[in-house]
Amino acid sequence: MDEPRWLDEREDRAWRGYRRMRRLLDLHLARDLMHDAGLSEPDYDVLSDLSETPGQRLRVRELADRMLWSRSRLSHHLTRMQQRGLVTREECPTDARGAIVVLTPQGRRAIEAAAPGHVAAVRRHLIDLLGPDEIAALAAFSHRVVENLSDAERSPPR
Amino acid sequence: MDEPRWLDEREDRAWRGYRRMRRLLDLHLARDLMHDAGLSEPDYDVLSDLSETPGQRLRVRELADRMLWSRSRLSHHLTRMQQRGLVTREECPTDARGAIVVLTPQGRRAIEAAAPGHVAAVRRHLIDLLGPDEIAALAAFSHRVVENLSDAERSPPR
């Protein structure tokens, strides 16, 4: 391997800041969500994705892709959410392999009750601390990073 | 609660981009690190923090604070790293409660072998995709977010 291109001081500061921000944000947002609404972040993501979808239903496979979870991990999680009455599962009529997860009325009430507090926490801990230029920069580079990694995902492994 | 201030379109785009970037980056960096060096991200953080410290040693408590892990979680992790020969533990001579973790020569070789590939992955997946203004913006707002959350940490819980 060639001599590594170590991060310079500015880059190192950005990278360390990012890592620490990510850890602290994860921790606080998860804590607030559990404290205020009794939901974990994956619970919230599932309920939120379903509530924004026509018919309030998604294929398990599609939901797993969005969450970057394996189908079996998501399946176990959905079983626990089902036991709490937040979702149900149906077989897909056109594809025997494609189980579908559906938001229940109780799940809808849970996400509607949780959303205002969660948005307030996202504002308090992140969004309201950034100026308009920083919001624009975050939106631009995060989507670029996601695009680049999604391309890497589609390419054959190294 | 007052009517929630929902995110506007720009803010929502930044927040969704951030969340997806965080998930994908975590996944790819962890995957590359395990594949190239046989280390998990917490392994890397422990070795990297120790290697940058005078005497290559830290109190377990100090290391746990940096990683935002509980001491018992870190202790279990260190036991496994100790079994692999990467670190050892000593009692603190001045404080019976303060165990100290020390990098071994094998741990030093592991971090020196892993660092070039990890830095290359951090560049490839994040840093080299950002322009100088974006690097500066990320450094500035991430440290602001961290500072704000650290202040919240020090205040009494709500």
Interface residues (C-beta under 8 A of the other chain):
Chain A: M1 P4 R5 W6 L7 R10 E11 R13 A14 W15 G17 Y18 R20 M21 R22 R23 L24 L25 D26 L27 H28 M67 L68 A115 P116 G117 V119 A120 V122 R123 H125 L126 I127 L129 L130 P132 D133 E134 I135 A136 A137 L138 A139 A140 F141 S142 H143 R144 V145 V146 N148 L149 S150 A152
Chain B: M1 P4 R5 W6 L7 R10 E11 R13 A14 W15 G17 Y18 R20 M21 R22 R23 L24 L25 D26 L27 H28 M67 L68 A115 P116 G117 V119 A120 V122 R123 H125 L126 I127 L129 L130 P132 D133 E134 I135 A136 A137 L138 A139 A140 F141 S142 H143 R144 V145 V146 N148 L149 S150 A152
